[in-house]
């Protein structure tokens, strides 16, 4: 996903290995997290840029309240 700034070769590999688009999004997000170790705020922002704001909101609700 270009939103996550993954290499084109990595994107193509995920597209070949993973059939469903939602699963591709998950796999690309997972790889991005492994490569960049982002903060939660960056994860939320990435989800929103990927048009997955509902996922970002569900994640916010699932996390314990911060200090």
TIZAMAR-749198 format. One record per residue: x, y, z of N, C-alpha, C in turn; residue in one letter. Coordinates in nm, 2 decimals, decimal comma. Layout:
BEGIN
sevex npx: X	npy: Y	npz: Z	capx: X	capy: Y	capz: Z	cpx: X	cpy: Y	cpz: Z	aa: a
...
//
This chain:
BEGIN
sevex npx: 0,08	npy: -0,12	npz: 0,00	capx: 0,00	capy: 0,00	capz: 0,00	cpx: 0,09	cpy: 0,12	cpz: 0,00	aa: x
sevex npx: 0,06	npy: 0,20	npz: -0,09	capx: 0,14	capy: 0,33	capz: -0,10	cpx: 0,12	cpy: 0,42	cpz: 0,02	aa: x
sevex npx: 0,01	npy: 0,41	npz: 0,08	capx: -0,02	capy: 0,49	capz: 0,20	cpx: 0,09	cpy: 0,46	cpz: 0,31	aa: x
sevex npx: 0,13	npy: 0,33	npz: 0,31	capx: 0,22	capy: 0,29	capz: 0,42	cpx: 0,37	cpy: 0,30	cpz: 0,37	aa: x
sevex npx: 0,39	npy: 0,34	npz: 0,25	capx: 0,52	capy: 0,35	capz: 0,19	cpx: 0,60	cpy: 0,22	cpz: 0,19	aa: x
sevex npx: 0,53	npy: 0,11	npz: 0,16	capx: 0,60	capy: -0,01	capz: 0,15	cpx: 0,66	cpy: -0,02	cpz: 0,01	aa: x
sevex npx: 0,77	npy: -0,10	npz: -0,01	capx: 0,83	capy: -0,11	capz: -0,14	cpx: 0,73	cpy: -0,17	cpz: -0,24	aa: x
sevex npx: 0,74	npy: -0,13	npz: -0,37	capx: 0,65	capy: -0,19	capz: -0,47	cpx: 0,66	cpy: -0,34	cpz: -0,48	aa: x
sevex npx: 0,78	npy: -0,39	npz: -0,47	capx: 0,80	capy: -0,54	capz: -0,47	cpx: 0,73	cpy: -0,61	cpz: -0,36	aa: x
sevex npx: 0,73	npy: -0,54	npz: -0,24	capx: 0,66	capy: -0,60	capz: -0,13	cpx: 0,51	cpy: -0,60	cpz: -0,14	aa: x
sevex npx: 0,46	npy: -0,49	npz: -0,20	capx: 0,32	capy: -0,48	capz: -0,23	cpx: 0,27	cpy: -0,59	cpz: -0,32	aa: x
sevex npx: 0,35	npy: -0,61	npz: -0,43	capx: 0,32	capy: -0,71	capz: -0,53	cpx: 0,32	cpy: -0,85	cpz: -0,47	aa: x
sevex npx: 0,42	npy: -0,87	npz: -0,39	capx: 0,43	capy: -1,01	capz: -0,32	cpx: 0,31	cpy: -1,04	cpz: -0,24	aa: x
sevex npx: 0,27	npy: -0,94	npz: -0,16	capx: 0,15	capy: -0,96	capz: -0,08	cpx: 0,02	cpy: -0,98	cpz: -0,17	aa: x
sevex npx: 0,01	npy: -0,91	npz: -0,28	capx: -0,10	capy: -0,93	capz: -0,37	cpx: -0,10	cpy: -1,07	cpz: -0,43	aa: x
sevex npx: 0,02	npy: -1,12	npz: -0,45	capx: 0,02	capy: -1,26	capz: -0,50	cpx: 0,00	cpy: -1,37	cpz: -0,40	aa: x
sevex npx: 0,04	npy: -1,34	npz: -0,28	capx: 0,03	capy: -1,44	capz: -0,17	cpx: -0,10	cpy: -1,44	cpz: -0,10	aa: x
sevex npx: -0,17	npy: -1,33	npz: -0,10	capx: -0,30	capy: -1,31	capz: -0,02	cpx: -0,41	cpy: -1,28	cpz: -0,12	aa: x
sevex npx: -0,52	npy: -1,36	npz: -0,11	capx: -0,62	capy: -1,35	capz: -0,21	cpx: -0,72	cpy: -1,23	cpz: -0,19	aa: x
sevex npx: -0,77	npy: -1,22	npz: -0,07	capx: -0,87	capy: -1,12	capz: -0,04	cpx: -0,81	cpy: -0,98	cpz: 0,00	aa: x
sevex npx: -0,88	npy: -0,88	npz: -0,05	capx: -0,83	capy: -0,74	capz: -0,03	cpx: -0,82	cpy: -0,70	cpz: 0,12	aa: x
sevex npx: -0,91	npy: -0,74	npz: 0,20	capx: -0,90	capy: -0,71	capz: 0,34	cpx: -0,78	cpy: -0,78	cpz: 0,41	aa: x
sevex npx: -0,76	npy: -0,90	npz: 0,36	capx: -0,64	capy: -0,97	capz: 0,42	cpx: -0,51	cpy: -0,91	cpz: 0,36	aa: x
sevex npx: -0,51	npy: -0,86	npz: 0,24	capx: -0,40	capy: -0,79	capz: 0,19	cpx: -0,37	cpy: -0,66	cpz: 0,27	aa: x
sevex npx: -0,48	npy: -0,59	npz: 0,30	capx: -0,46	capy: -0,47	capz: 0,38	cpx: -0,40	cpy: -0,50	cpz: 0,52	aa: x
sevex npx: -0,45	npy: -0,61	npz: 0,58	capx: -0,40	capy: -0,65	capz: 0,71	cpx: -0,25	cpy: -0,69	cpz: 0,70	aa: x
sevex npx: -0,22	npy: -0,77	npz: 0,60	capx: -0,08	capy: -0,81	capz: 0,58	cpx: 0,02	cpy: -0,69	cpz: 0,56	aa: x
sevex npx: -0,03	npy: -0,60	npz: 0,48	capx: 0,06	capy: -0,48	capz: 0,45	cpx: 0,07	cpy: -0,40	cpz: 0,58	aa: x
sevex npx: -0,04	npy: -0,38	npz: 0,65	capx: -0,03	capy: -0,31	capz: 0,78	cpx: 0,06	cpy: -0,38	cpz: 0,88	aa: x
sevex npx: 0,05	npy: -0,51	npz: 0,88	capx: 0,14	capy: -0,59	capz: 0,97	cpx: 0,29	cpy: -0,57	cpz: 0,94	aa: x
sevex npx: 0,32	npy: -0,58	npz: 0,81	capx: 0,46	capy: -0,56	capz: 0,76	cpx: 0,51	cpy: -0,42	cpz: 0,79	aa: x
sevex npx: 0,42	npy: -0,32	npz: 0,77	capx: 0,46	capy: -0,18	capz: 0,80	cpx: 0,49	cpy: -0,17	cpz: 0,95	aa: x
sevex npx: 0,41	npy: -0,22	npz: 1,03	capx: 0,43	capy: -0,22	capz: 1,18	cpx: 0,56	cpy: -0,28	cpz: 1,22	aa: x
sevex npx: 0,59	npy: -0,40	npz: 1,16	capx: 0,71	capy: -0,47	capz: 1,19	cpx: 0,84	cpy: -0,39	cpz: 1,14	aa: x
sevex npx: 0,82	npy: -0,31	npz: 1,03	capx: 0,94	capy: -0,24	capz: 0,98	cpx: 0,96	cpy: -0,11	cpz: 1,05	aa: x
sevex npx: 0,85	npy: -0,04	npz: 1,10	capx: 0,86	capy: 0,09	capz: 1,15	cpx: 0,84	cpy: 0,11	cpz: 1,30	aa: x
sevex npx: 0,78	npy: 0,01	npz: 1,36	capx: 0,75	capy: 0,02	capz: 1,50	cpx: 0,67	cpy: 0,15	cpz: 1,53	aa: x
sevex npx: 0,56	npy: 0,18	npz: 1,47	capx: 0,49	capy: 0,30	capz: 1,48	cpx: 0,42	cpy: 0,32	cpz: 1,62	aa: x
sevex npx: 0,40	npy: 0,44	npz: 1,66	capx: 0,32	capy: 0,47	capz: 1,77	cpx: 0,17	cpy: 0,44	cpz: 1,74	aa: x
sevex npx: 0,09	npy: 0,43	npz: 1,85	capx: -0,05	capy: 0,40	capz: 1,82	cpx: -0,12	cpy: 0,52	cpz: 1,74	aa: x
sevex npx: -0,07	npy: 0,64	npz: 1,76	capx: -0,13	capy: 0,75	capz: 1,68	cpx: -0,10	cpy: 0,73	cpz: 1,54	aa: x
sevex npx: 0,02	npy: 0,68	npz: 1,50	capx: 0,06	capy: 0,66	capz: 1,36	cpx: -0,02	cpy: 0,54	cpz: 1,31	aa: x
sevex npx: -0,05	npy: 0,44	npz: 1,39	capx: -0,13	capy: 0,33	capz: 1,34	cpx: -0,27	cpy: 0,38	cpz: 1,31	aa: x
sevex npx: -0,33	npy: 0,46	npz: 1,40	capx: -0,46	capy: 0,51	capz: 1,38	cpx: -0,47	cpy: 0,60	cpz: 1,25	aa: x
sevex npx: -0,37	npy: 0,68	npz: 1,24	capx: -0,36	capy: 0,77	capz: 1,12	cpx: -0,35	cpy: 0,69	cpz: 0,99	aa: x
sevex npx: -0,27	npy: 0,58	npz: 0,99	capx: -0,25	capy: 0,49	capz: 0,88	cpx: -0,39	cpy: 0,42	cpz: 0,84	aa: x
sevex npx: -0,46	npy: 0,37	npz: 0,95	capx: -0,59	capy: 0,31	capz: 0,92	cpx: -0,68	cpy: 0,41	cpz: 0,86	aa: x
sevex npx: -0,68	npy: 0,53	npz: 0,91	capx: -0,78	capy: 0,63	capz: 0,85	cpx: -0,74	cpy: 0,66	cpz: 0,71	aa: x
sevex npx: -0,61	npy: 0,67	npz: 0,67	capx: -0,57	capy: 0,70	capz: 0,54	cpx: -0,60	cpy: 0,58	cpz: 0,44	aa: x
sevex npx: -0,61	npy: 0,46	npz: 0,50	capx: -0,65	capy: 0,34	capz: 0,42	cpx: -0,80	cpy: 0,33	cpz: 0,41	aa: x
sevex npx: -0,87	npy: 0,43	npz: 0,45	capx: -1,02	capy: 0,42	capz: 0,46	cpx: -1,07	cpy: 0,31	cpz: 0,55	aa: x
sevex npx: -1,00	npy: 0,30	npz: 0,66	capx: -1,04	capy: 0,20	capz: 0,76	cpx: -1,06	cpy: 0,27	cpz: 0,90	aa: x
sevex npx: -1,13	npy: 0,38	npz: 0,89	capx: -1,15	capy: 0,46	capz: 1,01	cpx: -1,24	cpy: 0,38	cpz: 1,11	aa: x
sevex npx: -1,32	npy: 0,30	npz: 1,07	capx: -1,40	capy: 0,21	capz: 1,16	cpx: -1,31	cpy: 0,12	cpz: 1,23	aa: x
sevex npx: -1,21	npy: 0,07	npz: 1,17	capx: -1,12	capy: -0,02	capz: 1,24	cpx: -1,04	cpy: 0,06	cpz: 1,34	aa: x
sevex npx: -1,00	npy: 0,18	npz: 1,31	capx: -0,93	capy: 0,26	capz: 1,40	cpx: -1,01	cpy: 0,29	cpz: 1,52	aa: x
sevex npx: -1,14	npy: 0,32	npz: 1,50	capx: -1,23	capy: 0,35	capz: 1,61	cpx: -1,25	cpy: 0,23	cpz: 1,70	aa: x
sevex npx: -1,27	npy: 0,11	npz: 1,64	capx: -1,28	capy: -0,01	capz: 1,71	cpx: -1,16	cpy: -0,04	cpz: 1,80	aa: x
sevex npx: -1,04	npy: -0,02	npz: 1,74	capx: -0,92	capy: -0,04	capz: 1,82	cpx: -0,91	cpy: 0,06	cpz: 1,93	aa: x
sevex npx: -0,95	npy: 0,19	npz: 1,91	capx: -0,95	capy: 0,29	capz: 2,02	cpx: -1,04	cpy: 0,24	cpz: 2,14	aa: x
sevex npx: -1,16	npy: 0,19	npz: 2,10	capx: -1,25	capy: 0,15	capz: 2,21	cpx: -1,20	cpy: 0,02	cpz: 2,28	aa: x
sevex npx: -1,13	npy: -0,06	npz: 2,21	capx: -1,08	capy: -0,19	capz: 2,27	cpx: -0,96	cpy: -0,17	cpz: 2,36	aa: x
sevex npx: -0,89	npy: -0,06	npz: 2,34	capx: -0,77	capy: -0,03	capz: 2,43	cpx: -0,81	cpy: 0,02	cpz: 2,56	aa: x
sevex npx: -0,74	npy: -0,01	npz: 2,67	capx: -0,77	capy: 0,05	capz: 2,80	cpx: -0,74	cpy: 0,20	cpz: 2,79	aa: x
sevex npx: -0,82	npy: 0,28	npz: 2,87	capx: -0,79	capy: 0,42	capz: 2,88	cpx: -0,65	cpy: 0,46	cpz: 2,92	aa: x
sevex npx: -0,60	npy: 0,56	npz: 2,85	capx: -0,46	capy: 0,60	capz: 2,88	cpx: -0,46	cpy: 0,69	cpz: 3,01	aa: x
sevex npx: -0,33	npy: 0,72	npz: 3,05	capx: -0,32	capy: 0,80	capz: 3,17	cpx: -0,37	cpy: 0,94	cpz: 3,16	aa: x
//
